[in-house]
Amino acid sequence: MVVSKRISYWTVAEVFEWVREQYPSQSKALQQAIAKHAISGRVLLRMKKEQLNRLGMESKLQQEFLRDVLLLRIQEELENLNNIYY
């Protein structure tokens, strides 16, 4: 997925797209959880293990998911820094 806008501004549909691309074999269950809880980009960036437990995500997938969310957070922070200096 090519990120054309800040992750914190992603809609639920854009989070769906990211999940579908990152986790093709898990996307159906994750998309249902995203829809049920209206997980936008801003919420996605704040997710922690406790929220993933409540969503019923398996422990192994949680680690991968949290790593990928961390990469999104870093990308968001880099964009923030770029906006300060440019």
C-alpha positions as a Markdown table, in Angstrom:
| # | Residue | x | y | z |
|---|---|---|---|---|
| 1 | Met | 0.0 | 0.0 | 0.0 |
| 2 | Val | 1.4 | 3.3 | -1.0 |
| 3 | Val | 0.9 | 5.8 | 1.8 |
| 4 | Ser | -0.4 | 9.0 | 0.3 |
| 5 | Lys | -1.6 | 10.6 | 3.5 |
| 6 | Arg | -0.7 | 10.6 | 7.1 |
| 7 | Ile | -1.6 | 7.3 | 8.8 |
| 8 | Ser | -3.3 | 9.1 | 11.6 |
| 9 | Tyr | -5.8 | 10.4 | 9.0 |
| 10 | Trp | -6.6 | 6.9 | 7.6 |
| 11 | Thr | -10.2 | 6.0 | 7.5 |
| 12 | Val | -11.5 | 2.6 | 8.5 |
| 13 | Ala | -11.5 | 1.6 | 4.8 |
| 14 | Glu | -7.9 | 2.5 | 4.5 |
| 15 | Val | -7.0 | 0.5 | 7.6 |
| 16 | Phe | -8.9 | -2.4 | 5.9 |
| 17 | Glu | -6.7 | -2.0 | 2.9 |
| 18 | Trp | -3.5 | -2.0 | 5.0 |
| 19 | Val | -4.6 | -5.1 | 6.8 |
| 20 | Arg | -5.6 | -6.9 | 3.6 |
| 21 | Glu | -2.1 | -6.2 | 2.2 |
| 22 | Gln | -0.1 | -7.0 | 5.3 |
| 23 | Tyr | -2.1 | -10.1 | 6.5 |
| 24 | Pro | -3.8 | -11.7 | 3.5 |
| 25 | Ser | -4.5 | -15.0 | 5.3 |
| 26 | Gln | -5.9 | -13.2 | 8.4 |
| 27 | Ser | -7.6 | -10.3 | 6.8 |
| 28 | Lys | -11.2 | -11.5 | 7.1 |
| 29 | Ala | -11.2 | -11.8 | 10.9 |
| 30 | Leu | -9.1 | -8.6 | 11.3 |
| 31 | Gln | -11.4 | -6.7 | 9.0 |
| 32 | Gln | -14.4 | -7.8 | 11.0 |
| 33 | Ala | -12.8 | -6.5 | 14.2 |
| 34 | Ile | -11.8 | -3.3 | 12.5 |
| 35 | Ala | -15.4 | -2.7 | 11.3 |
| 36 | Lys | -17.0 | -3.7 | 14.6 |
| 37 | His | -14.7 | -1.3 | 16.6 |
| 38 | Ala | -14.3 | 1.4 | 13.9 |
| 39 | Ile | -10.5 | 1.3 | 14.0 |
| 40 | Ser | -9.2 | 4.3 | 12.1 |
| 41 | Gly | -5.6 | 5.2 | 11.5 |
| 42 | Arg | -5.4 | 7.2 | 14.7 |
| 43 | Val | -6.7 | 4.3 | 16.7 |
| 44 | Leu | -4.4 | 1.8 | 14.9 |
| 45 | Leu | -1.4 | 3.8 | 15.8 |
| 46 | Arg | -2.4 | 3.6 | 19.5 |
| 47 | Met | -3.1 | -0.1 | 19.6 |
| 48 | Lys | -1.4 | -2.2 | 22.3 |
| 49 | Lys | -1.4 | -5.8 | 23.2 |
| 50 | Glu | -4.4 | -5.5 | 25.6 |
| 51 | Gln | -6.6 | -4.2 | 22.7 |
| 52 | Leu | -5.4 | -7.0 | 20.5 |
| 53 | Asn | -6.3 | -9.6 | 23.2 |
| 54 | Arg | -9.8 | -8.1 | 23.3 |
| 55 | Leu | -10.1 | -8.5 | 19.6 |
| 56 | Gly | -9.2 | -12.2 | 19.9 |
| 57 | Met | -5.9 | -12.0 | 18.0 |
| 58 | Glu | -3.5 | -14.9 | 18.5 |
| 59 | Ser | -0.4 | -14.2 | 20.4 |
| 60 | Lys | 2.0 | -14.9 | 17.5 |
| 61 | Leu | 0.1 | -12.6 | 15.2 |
| 62 | Gln | 0.0 | -9.9 | 17.9 |
| 63 | Gln | 3.8 | -9.7 | 17.9 |
| 64 | Glu | 3.9 | -9.3 | 14.1 |
| 65 | Phe | 1.0 | -6.8 | 14.1 |
| 66 | Leu | 2.5 | -4.7 | 16.9 |
| 67 | Arg | 5.8 | -4.6 | 15.0 |
| 68 | Asp | 4.1 | -3.4 | 11.9 |
| 69 | Val | 2.2 | -0.8 | 13.8 |
| 70 | Leu | 5.4 | 0.4 | 15.3 |
| 71 | Leu | 6.8 | 0.8 | 11.8 |
| 72 | Leu | 3.7 | 2.9 | 11.0 |
| 73 | Arg | 4.3 | 5.0 | 14.1 |
| 74 | Ile | 7.9 | 5.6 | 13.1 |
| 75 | Gln | 6.7 | 6.6 | 9.6 |
| 76 | Glu | 4.2 | 9.0 | 11.2 |
| 77 | Glu | 6.9 | 10.6 | 13.4 |
| 78 | Leu | 9.2 | 11.0 | 10.5 |
| 79 | Glu | 6.5 | 12.9 | 8.7 |
| 80 | Asn | 6.0 | 15.1 | 11.7 |
| 81 | Leu | 9.7 | 15.9 | 11.8 |
| 82 | Asn | 9.7 | 16.7 | 8.1 |
| 83 | Asn | 6.8 | 19.1 | 8.6 |
| 84 | Ile | 8.7 | 20.9 | 11.3 |
| 85 | Tyr | 11.8 | 21.4 | 9.2 |
| 86 | Tyr | 10.3 | 22.0 | 5.7 |
